[in-house]
Amino acid sequence: MNAALGEAAGDLARKPKDYAALIAEHFKAYNEEFGRITRRAALNFLAEDWQSAQRDAITRIELYGHRVGRCVAALAIELRERVTDEPLWGEIKQAYDLVVARRPDSDFYRTFFNSVTRDLFGTVGVNPAVEFCSTSVGRASGAVPIRVYRVGSSLPGAVREMLADLPFGAAIARPDAVVHRVSADIGRYFSTGRGGGTPESIELIEPVFYRGMHAFIVGRIIGDGSLTPLVIAFSNSPAGVDVDSVMLSRAEVGSLFGYSRSYFHVDLPVVSAAITLLRSFMPRKSIDELYTVLGRAKQGKTERYFALQRHLAASIDSFVHAPGERGLVMIVFTLPSYDLVFKVIRDHFGAPKTSTRADVIERYRFVFRHDRAGRLVDAQEYKRLRLPLARFMPALAEELLAAASESCRIEGGDLIVEHCYVERRLRPLNLFLRESEPAAAEAAIIDYGQALRDLAASNVFPGDLLTKNFGVTSHGRVIFYDYDEICLLTDCMFRDLPRPSCEEEETSAEPWFHCGPHDVFPEQWLQFLAIPPALREVFLRHHGELLTASWWRAQQSRFTEEPARTASRVAAAGR
């Protein structure tokens, strides 16, 4: 009895502000660990330790869910039977807002709070009593550290000073050649008039951006009332650090920060301040997309959700089936006035699909964790969405309720989507090829082949290569977005097509040779890819080797040899 009285007294001694402080401390612990992992990217880059870089990328992605789970478990122990006491949580929320209001990136703290309460309450839609229902929408709460380099009469001098300040400046193998390359690219861009005048100064975000095997310095060039983005990409090899590319156009830089890219590792003291600066030369880039590509995927999801709610309140059009062929695995719908698609898994998959719901979820998780190489759209997972039923076309609502009943149901005047993926809307490649002018269609089919090459270079095989499973961005870039059969390239068995030994085999309507579950025969693809006849010759001229098993086996060999090379380089760096 005394122990019970002691526990009761402890409960009375704890106030809402104490629980608020506990949640804030859990987020702080998450944020500090996020920063430690992020900072390791610089060491991985210098050591050419790409395997550790990849492991850190996955660990950092999964860190948020782990930390939310730990906070939920701690609160369940602290609050016991009051863990879902809504009035109490209203007080905790109010106290929490006071605790975090003046902290940099305070929206991150509020999103963490929402994640905790959604797990505890199983919230469908939004519960304003225990959730924060708006964000500062990207308004900076601090400053981003920048370095300024005056160009004066010597652009090479400014570039040389800029490179010397880099944390890996001493590792640049050919500094004079790099200075010449960067200066020439900048000078050439401005000489054409695209820069809008003469460069006066270069402003760089001080922290370096790392992604995969590359490091990037990001900033802008100021001159004669103009503002030009500047991104310089570096790679490292046994020969030393060298420049890969100098990006100066908004289209190039926008693609680098786009929704088909993996997340940067950059140690920013105040992310919202960096977003304000980045939008000065990428004004069309959405805030949610920038938060996401800077590694703050949960905040990106939050910003995207609230932006959708604002759009729904300001628009009148209805959700409809997304353009393109209906899928066997997903029901895909969109709002015509908004550039998102919603993908809901069907209850049952039609033939020839043999995968399960769990398989599909695991493949989307694979994409979330893997290097997207600029060719895989970022699919954000949402749970327990509440959308107004009146905004759905009847045929779409009927299909969702009948064919995706595990995910969709009606509650009052709303359609509840228990589970879905939300992506940026793209024009399906098969429709684009059909509708576009010949030059645009040719460029797209060439980039389709390049997309396959880029995915192979990141150890990804799309599985289903039909053009309907690829989309085209507003800049004409081809992106893969159907992940039902995606897998590692190294999990496939690329085989040469056996030659028939007799007429009976040659004329057989069914395969006369054994096919394993992972066997792939590239020689057979062309007749199934749905490339319009007029574009087949274009594809063959640029990418004919993709129809040979030997090309794919050569790509696979890179991934079996690379671990040994990486281990050797890391050991050498340690010595």
WODABEL-V972250 format. One record per helix or strand of 3 or more residues. SS is the DSSP state (H for helix, E for strand). FROM is the first residue (numbers start at 1). LEN is the number of residues. If there is no record, write none. Layout:
# WODABEL-V972250
ss from len
SS FROM LEN
SS FROM LEN
This chain:
# WODABEL-V972250
ss from len
H 2 12
H 16 32
H 50 33
H 86 15
H 106 16
E 146 5
H 155 10
H 169 3
H 175 17
E 201 5
E 209 3
E 214 10
E 226 12
E 240 8
H 250 7
H 271 8
H 287 7
H 297 18
E 319 3
E 330 6
E 340 6
H 357 13
E 380 9
H 389 3
H 394 10
E 408 4
E 414 11
H 429 7
H 438 20
H 467 3
E 470 3
E 478 3
H 489 3
H 503 4
H 522 6
H 533 15
H 549 26
